[in-house]
Amino acid sequence: MKINEVEALAGIPKKNIRFYEEQGLLSPRRNAENGYRDYGDEEVQILRRIKVLRKLGVPIEEIRQMFSGTHTVADGMRRHLISLERERRNLEQSIALCQELQGKDIPVEQLDTQWLLSRMEELEKGGTSFRNQQAQDVRVSYIAPVIVTVLMVALMVALSALILWAYCTDPEDAPPLWFLFVLIGILAAVGIGVILALLQRIREIGKGEMDDARHY
């Protein structure tokens, strides 16, 4: 079978199938004639087992241990249940705090943040972990400056290449060589400046969000 057929039978996207192959969970045969992957019913069954376990939230490494025979399903579930119980306790603590705040029915300006943060820190010392959305906010904050930097650097490189190409094409009518070096140097300086600005921005985002988030 081709991967499109396996995708339809197992209900798993091709991207995931490739990922499971990279993780060593799936080893399809190779067609001797064209070298393409040749999937069979065994691979479909393996993918369905993976799908069930992943839907339950079982980590890839735990699934690998089960497939290798190091752990049985019972062993894997026993270990996974410990993780789920921990998550449930964390959710129960978060729900309790949210319900308490709901009962106050106050504007955000009247929120006693000092008391709440102290309470949360005490709970964290007891093993509670609160969901922190700031890490995701930070990843989103990085996207725009990184894209702008990549585009600017690509533009500087393209302009430098165009200048060199023009000089090599018609060196007699081209400006002096020293002028070209100065021009390319300016473009390189702009590119380096943009990269440095990105690094500075990343440091600012890290200090403003990431470092503080560890104490929340």
Secondary structure, DSSP 4 states (H G I P E B T S, - for coil): --HHHHHHHHT--HHHHHHHHHTTS---EE-TTT--EE--HHHHHHHHHHHHHHHTT--HHHHHHHHHTSS-HHHHHHHHHHHHHHHHHHHHHHHHHHHHHHHH---GGG--HHHHHHHHHHHHHTT-----THHHHHHHHHHHHHHHHHHHHHHHHHHHHHHHHHHHH-TTTSPPHHHHHHHHHHHHHHHHHHHHHHHHHHHHHIIIIIHHHTT-
